[in-house]
Amino acid sequence: MSNALKELDKAELVNLERLAYLLKGLSPAELETLEILLDEEASQTIAQSLRELEEKKGIPIDEW
């Protein structure tokens, strides 16, 4: 066991084990979504795109 794990108290270790269990159960699509949500730049780009969509600032697909 690594030194980092040894330093965690039991409650923290249980939470990490639960997190690991949950992550192992994710589908590829769910993992990809999680990666995007954890990527600050991607999250900002998505948020900006959603704001632009709400403000009708989008480019029609036939004008791409």
ABEGO torsion letter per residue (X at the ends): XBAAAAABBAAAAAAAAAAAAAAAABBAAAAAAAAAAABAAAAAAAAAAAAAAAAGABBBAAAX
